[in-house]
Amino acid sequence: MAHTKSLGTSKNLRESASKRLGVKRNHGEAVAIGQIIIRQRGTKYLPGLNVRRGGDDTLFAMKTGKVRMKETKKIRFDGNQRYATVVSIQ
């Protein structure tokens, strides 16, 4: 016979569904108006020409064309520098 009373199930066994983040269209690929280029959290990739940023930081195309990605150095408000990739449509 058991010495301790049976307890409930563990509460930390659930896992959330993946959000499918990442690059959806790479450098040189053709996109149409409104197509998602990158899904992200935060601004690792910045919007350039003909690209807009959605409310959840998703980058999407404003015109039909080819995706162009360019590494650039950005200066923050405190003077520090960071490297970011600017995504544009040509």
Secondary structure as GFF3:
##gff-version 3
##sequence-region A 1 90
A	DSSP	beta_strand	22	23	.	.	.	ID=ss1
A	DSSP	beta_strand	30	31	.	.	.	ID=ss2
A	DSSP	beta_strand	36	39	.	.	.	ID=ss3
A	DSSP	beta_strand	45	47	.	.	.	ID=ss4
A	DSSP	beta_strand	51	53	.	.	.	ID=ss5
A	DSSP	beta_strand	59	61	.	.	.	ID=ss6
A	DSSP	beta_strand	65	75	.	.	.	ID=ss7
A	DSSP	beta_strand	81	89	.	.	.	ID=ss8
###
